[in-house]
Amino acid sequence: MARAGLCSRRDAEKWIEAGRVSVNGKKLDSPAFKVSDKDEIIVDGKPIQGKQPTRLFLYHKPTGLVTTHKDEKGRATVFDHLPAHLPRVISIGRLDLNTEGLLLLTNDGELARYLELPATGWKRKYRVRVLGKIKQERLDKLKNGITIDGVKYKSIEAEIDSEQKGANTWVTITLQEGKNREIRRVMEHLNLQVNRLIRISYGPFNLDKLPKQSVSEIKPHILKNQLAGYFKAQEKPTKK
């Protein structure tokens, strides 16, 4: 289901547990079940299509949108504002309400899971404007990792870009792990208040000059080149 672009792998497991999925006429009660291309898979009474060609899109997320398909508070979502011509997509990771910049979108739930794993090794780079001043020497210590309120954060690269008139400082931060609100929490620990946070790259893909709320699709040959390891792993004859 994830590979067919219906949902994320996590959501697929929830759908199965909720009794929404059957294979060859039998309702599944566990996600631990292997299927092949010959099996008939029914979700909510409708057969799912086979795996579609993997596609990857770059989206310039503005502030004020949440990165969920449906928000329990009724807030506007990224998916409410995507161009109508896009297929059903899910996000690769998330950006919180007040974070802007590069968000990767894909029609392949397995790819989303693959790229979210720290083991994949893709770094995420941000430009951060903070209220406050700090010495580079103190930021350099973040390379050794840091523990805040019992939460361990791995190595963080942080470089001062410029200091503006007043009390603001621009810092470029590079992460590989990307835990929830990691940058904001680490900056707060350093007595710095984040007042603008922009993701400018995710792995080899960059925001560049993509306008806000615009989408750009990665060309298939570039995608296959950058994700050769992923596509090789997907050549296995069985899938979940």
Secondary structure, 3 states (H helix, E strand, C coil): CCCCCCCCHHHHHHHHHCCCEEECCEECCCCCCCECCCCCEEECCEECCCCCCCCEEEEEECCCCECCCCCCCCCCEHHHCCCCCCCCCEEECCCCCCCEEEEEEECCHHHHHHHHCHHHCCCEEEEEEEECCCCHHHHHHHHHCEEECCEEECCCEEEEEEECCCCEEEEEEEECCCCCCHHHHHHHHCCCEEEEEEEEEECCEECCCCCCCCEEECCHHHHHHHCHHHHHHCCCCCEC
